[in-house]
Amino acid sequence: MTSSRTNSERPTDPERQSGPASLSGPASLTGSAAWELLLPAVSAPARARGRSLQEALREAVRSGRLAPDTRLPSSRDLAADLGVSRGLVTEAYEQLTAEGYLRSGRGAGTWVGGAVRAARPRARDLAPRFPGAGADFVPGTPDLSLFPRAAWAAAQRGVLAESPHELLGYPDPRGLPRLRTALAELLARRRGVAADPERLVVVSGVAQAMALLGFVLHARGMRTVGVEDPGSPQHDALYASAGVGTVPLPLDEEGLAVGPLRASGVLAVVTTPAHQFPTGIAYSARRRARLLDWARSVDGLVVEDDYDGDFRYDRAPVGALQGLDPEHVAYTGSVSKSLAPGLRLGWLLVPESLTDEVVERKRTMDLGHPTLDQALFARFLERGDYDRQLRRCQRAYRQRRDTLVAALEEHFPGARVTGIAAGLHVIAELPEKYGPQEHFLERAASAGVAVRPLTAYAHARADNAVVRLVLGYAHLSPVRIRAGVRLMAEALHPHGL
């Protein structure tokens, strides 16, 4: 059967084709956009057409749709676009110039004047920050000043110079083969991952990895997944967005408790076995083995979030759980702690049985990660720049950890500090005299100290008599760490502590 659709009608873009662009914000009144803004005016009866055109232009300037210093098309071009006489447009330009809405000069064209200052709405910045905090110990952010700008810029120039035009097309939804190959080598070398590039998917950070898995598990009929308690509060919302609920599961000194896991009936569980967030526990070898035994016995899935796996200070690196059983573990990580969370760049390595479904979901979600970003990171990996960055961060963060521990010992004698062997935060349990926790947090906040208690990451109710704090330090200089701990201690001095 032949189609009546002509070649010009046949879609060639995987994204839906859009109509003419509308002027929804300040922009130049040029090209085909001109008639969209003024079309209602020129459709008025002939006698009123001139006044309607003038009022439409006047209102566009007042409302801010035409911003100050926007250049207007010539009277000839605008008249042609609108299908009216040039004299009509010339008269409108002259009238609004006389009123101060427009300005013009011989041979300089016609511009929107600056006499009218429309009150334009400003976009709000909803990025998570703590404005006004004298000290910010909230975990989760690296030191963004350590971002390797020079090396990144060099890699960017190299990619732009060497890349073929085809790189700018729609990519393999898994990611560029060059990047997946480089990532597989990195993860196998540094984290002991069984990394098959064909099962690696480049994602927009761990958050997208979790959402992708949530959608796939939901499509398979799964309605709940287990999460560590305490654990990352983001997991609840990410899985909920895919229609999957979370079941909080307790920890003990070795990691996730397997007994409650079995009793819960879930078939998938999200874990941070190398450095549990937020407690800092490294799962014991026995607990890792039992967790994998559970996954095999129920044909389940362990989701391994290796959120800070590259930062180890006082112990040998703990290899990824995925390397022990690639068919029952999905492994995910990102550059959010090693480079910057704003890059929105991560990876997801999935069991073979889930690969096709995850890749298809990634394709329908966003058609693939930005190609230039991928090529840039691939080059960054291949030239050894990423390894150098990790070594640089390792040195800086170890010094800051030592500074924090020393400051706590000085200002909070008797404090018990744990989780210090790895990662970018510690757990500080303060002596009883600093409690109850609610009172401590109120005093700290009044002193301008942003800090999170361990209970903020727990689903279950916890005893608030003892103060247990999750203190992030990676984003703070040693000077700011010492000052922040001192500020927190001084907040309690008026109460005789």
N, C-alpha and C positions, 0 to 999 in steps of 0.2 A: 504494500500500500504506500502510495506517495503522499507526502505531506504538502498542504497548500502553503505552509509557512515559508517565507522567503529567507534567504541567507541573512539579510539584514535584521530579520525578526528573531533569528535563532539565538538563544542566550549562550554566551561564551564564558560568563563569570559565575563561579559557584555561589556568590552572594547575590541576593535579590537586587535587581537593577532599580535604582531610584529615579524619580522624576527630576524636574529642574530644581536646582537648589534655591531655597527661599532665604530672604534676608531676615533672619531671626535675631540678629545682633548687629553691632556696628560693622559696616563693611562698605566698600566702594560701590557706587551705583553704576556698575559697568556691565556690558554684555547683555546676555539674555535675562539677567536678574532684574534689569531696569523695569521691564513691563510688569513683572510680578508685583512690585511695590506700588506702581502707579496705575495699574490696569483698571481698578474701580473708578478712578477719577476720569479717565479718558472714555469710559463707557457711558458717561453722563450725556444728557442731550446737548446738542451743538452749542446752544446759547450759554449753557452753564459750564461747558467743558474747560474753558480757561480758568474760571474761578475754582473749579474742582481740582484742577491740576495744581494750582498755587496752594490751595489748602492742604492737599495731600503731601506736597513737599514740605510745607510749613510744619505739619504735624510730625512728619518723619524726623525733622530736626529737633523739635521739642521733645519727642519721646526718647531720643537717643538712638533710634534705628539708623540714622545718619549721624555719625559722630563728628565732632569738630575736626577740621582739616581733611575730611573726606573729599576726594576729587570727584566731581560729577562728569558724566560724559558730555561731549560737545552737543550743542543744540541740534546740530544736524543728525548725529548718531542717535540721540534720544528720540527725536521726532521719528526717525526711521523705525526704531524699535517699537514705538507706541502706535505708529500708523497715523500720526497727526501731522499738521503743518508745522514747519520749522518756526514760523512766526509765533505760534501758540507757545512753544517751549521758550523762545527768546523772550517773549513778554513775561512769562513766569519767572525766568531767571532774573530779569531786570527788576521786577517788582520785589522779589525776595531779597535781592541785593540792596535795594533802597531801604528795606525794613531792617537790614542787618543780619538776616538769616544766612545769606550767602555773601561771598566776596569774590571779586574777579579783577583781573588785570589784563591789559592788552597783551595778547600772546601767551598769557599764563594760565588760561582756562578758568573754570568756575569751581569754587570750593565751598564747603560748608564753613560758615564763620564761627567765631568763638564767642559771640555775644550771648548766645543761649547756652546755658549749662544745665542740661537735663540731669535729673537725679537718677542715675542708672543703678540697678541693684548690683551688689557686689557678691561674688561667689565666696561662700564660707569655706574655711579650711577645717575639715573634720579629722585631720590626722591625729593619732593618739599622742598627746603631749600633756605635760604638767606645768602650765604657765605659772610663773611666780614662785616655783619651788626653789628654795635655797640649796637643797640637796635632793637628788633624785636617785634612789636606790632600786627603783622598779626594774625587774629583770626583763631581758628580751631584746635589748638593743646593743650592738657592738659599738666600738669607737669609730664613728663615721669619718673622723679626721684621718684615720689610717688608710682610707680608700686610696689605692695606688693610681692617682690621677694621671701621672706621666706615662706609666706603663699602659694604662687603659687607653689613653689618647693615642699612643703609638700603635697599639693593636687596632684601634679604630681606623687610623689612617691606612694601615696595611691592608685591612679588609676592604676598605673602599677602593683602594688602588688595584687590588688583585682579583676581586670578585667579578665573575661574568654577570651579564645582565640577567641571566636566568635565575640568579640567586634571589632576585626581588620578586619572583613569582610565588604562588602558593606552595608551601613546603609539604613534605611528608609530615602528616600530623604527629608522628613519633618524634620528629626533629631531624635536623640535618645529619646525614650519615657521618660526616666529619666530626661533629660534636659528640654524637653517640659513641663513636669509636674512642675518642679521647676520654670521655667520661668513664667508659667501661675500663679503660686502662688505669685511670686514676683510682676508681673505687676498688678495683682488684688489688692494687698496690698498697693503698693506704688503709682500706677498711676490711680487706679480706672477703670482699663480696664476689659471688659467682656471677659475673657480669656479662651477659650476652647482649651485645648492642641491638639485636633484633627485638629484645624485650624491654629495652629502655625507652621511656617516653619523657621528653623534655616538657616541663610544666612551669606554670607561673607560681613557683614556690610550693611548699608543703601543703598549704591551704588548698590549692587546686588538686593536688594529688589525693588528698582526703576526700574532697568532693567527688572526684572521678570514681574513686573506689566505692563511695556511697551510692552513686547512681547505678553502678554495675551490680553491686550486691542487692540493691532494691529490685532491679530488673530480674534478678535470680530468685526473688521471693523472700529475701531476708529483710526483716523489719527492725532488728536490734543488733547492735554491736557492743562488745564490752570495752570499757575504758578504765584506765588506772584511777584510783581514788586514794590520795590526791593526784591530780594530773592537770593537763592543759585544759582550761575552760573553753578554748576555741573548738575542741573536737565536738562538743555537744551541738553547737550551732552549725558546724560544717556538715555533719551527718544529718541533722534535722533538715537542712536545705535540700537534701536528697530523699527525704521521707523516711529516714532511718533514725530510730531512737537509740539512746545510749544507756547502758547498764553499768553503773559504777561498781568497780571490783576492788577489794582491799589489797593492801601491800603488807608484807612483813619485812624482816631485815634482809631477806634474800631476793626480794622482788615481788612480782605479782603472785598472790596466793592461788595455787592451782585448784585447791578444793572448792572454794567459792566460784571459780571460773567454770568448773565442771557442773556445779549445781545450778548455775545461771541458765544453762541451755543455749547460750549464744554460740554461734559458729564462726565468729570473727572477733578479734580483740586488738585494740590499738595499744602499743607498748613503746617505751623508751628504754630498752634494756642496757645500753652502753652507759647511760648516765641518766637515771630516771628523773623526769621533771615533775615536781620541783625538789624531791627529797635528796637527790644526789646519789641514790643507791645504784651500784653496778650489780646487775643480776648475777648471782653466783652460777658457776658452771652447772651445778646440780639443778638449779631452778630453770636455767635455759633448756636443759635436756628434758625436764618434765613438761615444760611449756610446749616443746616440739612434739613430745609424745601425745599430749592432748590434741594438738592440731592433726596429727596423723590418725588418731583414733576416731575423730569425728569428721575427718576430711574437711577440716576448717582452715581458717586463714589467720595468720599473725601479721599485723601491719606494724612494721618497725619504723619508727620515726627517729632517725639518727640526727637530731637537730643540732648537736654540737660535738659530733664524734671526732673531730680533728683536734680538740683541745684537751691534752692530758699533761699533767705536771709531775705528779709524784708516783705514777704507776705506769706500767706498760699499757699501750693502747689495747682496749678490748675489741676484738674483731666483731664484725656485724653478725647478728643472729642469722641473717639470710644465707650466709656462706655455708651453714650447716644443713639447710634444707630449702633450696631455692623454689621447690614446688609448693611449699606451704607458707612461705613468707613473702610479703610484698615490702620492698625496701624503698624509703624515700628520704631525701635530704635536699639541701639548697645552699645557696651562697649567702643567705641572709645574715649569718653570723660571721662568715669569713670575709665577705666583701661589703655588701650593703643590702638591707631588705628592700630598698627601693628599686633594685634591679628586677625584682620579681622573676627569679630564675632558679629553677630546681629540677629534680629528676625523680622519676618513679620507675622502679624495676619490678616487674610483676611476674608471677608464675605463668608458665606457658598456657595453662588452661584459661587464664583471664586476659591474655594479651590482646586478642582480636576485639573483645568487647571494650576494653579500656581505650584502645586506639580509636575505635569507632566513636565512642563517647567524646573523646578529645577532639575528633574531627568536627562533630556536630556542635561542640561547645564554642570553639573559636577558630577552627580551620588551621590551627597550628601556631606555635610560638613565633614571634618576630624573627625573621631570618638574619637580619644584620646583627642582632644581639647574639644569636646562636653562633654565627661565624666568628664574631669578635671573641666570645668566650672560648671557642675551640682554639683559636690562635693563642689566646692567653694561656691555655693549658699546654699546648704543644711546645711553646717556647720556654716553659718552666716558670712563667711569671706567677702562676697560682701557687706553686710550691713555695716560692720566695715570699709571697704574701702570707701564707700560713705560718711560716717560720717567724716572720716579723710580728704577727699577731700573738703567736705563742709566747714570745719573749715579753711583749708588753703586758699581756693579760696575766702572766705568772707574777710579774712584779706588782701588779695591782691587787691580785689576790693576797700576796704577802703583806701588802700595805694595809688592806682591810682587816686581815686577821690580827695584825699587830695593833691597829687602832682599837679594835674591839677589846682586846686584852687590856689595853691601857684605860679605856673609858668605861668599860663594863666588866670589871674583874669577876671572874667566876663564870663568864659566859661560855657555853659549850657550842663550838663551831664545827659543823660537819659538812660533808659534800665538797670538800676543798680540793680533792685530788684531781678533779677534772671540771670542765665546763666553764661557765661565765657567771655563776652565782654561788652563794653559800647559804646554809641554813644556820641561823644564830638563835640558840635557845638561851634566854637571859635568866638570871637568878630570880627566885620567887618575889623578891622585894620590889621588882620592877613591874609586877602585875597589879591588877588584872590587865589583860591585853587591851581591852577597850580603852581603858584610861591611858595606857602608854601611847596608843595610836592617836588619841585626841591631843595629847601633849606634843607628840612629834609633828602632827599636822599644823598645830598652832605655831610651831617654830619654823615652819616652812620646809619640812622634810617629807618627801614623798616616799612611802615605804609600804610594802605589802606583807601581811601576815601569812603564815602557811595555811591558815584556815580559809583564805580567799581562794585556794585552789582545791578545796575539798567539797565533796557532795554531802558527806555525812556531817552531822553536828559534832563539834569538837569542844573540848574543855578550853575555855578562854582564860583560865586563871593564869596559865603560864604563857609568857610572851615568846612566840616562835616566829622569826622573821625570815623572809626570803630576800636576800640582799644581792642585787645585781651590781657588778663592779666594772664590767668591760668598758662601758662608755664613759667612765670617770677617770680623770687623771689622778695620780697618787695624791697631789695636793688637795684636790676636791674630795677625795675619799676621806682623808684625815679631817678636813674641815667639816664634812657632813656628819661623821660619827661624833665629833666633838659637839656639833650643834644639836644632835639628837640627845646626847648626854646632858647638855646644859639645860635642855627643855624640862628635865626632871629635877634639877637642883632646887627649885623653889619648894619642892615637896619633901626636902630632906633626905633624898636618896643618894 
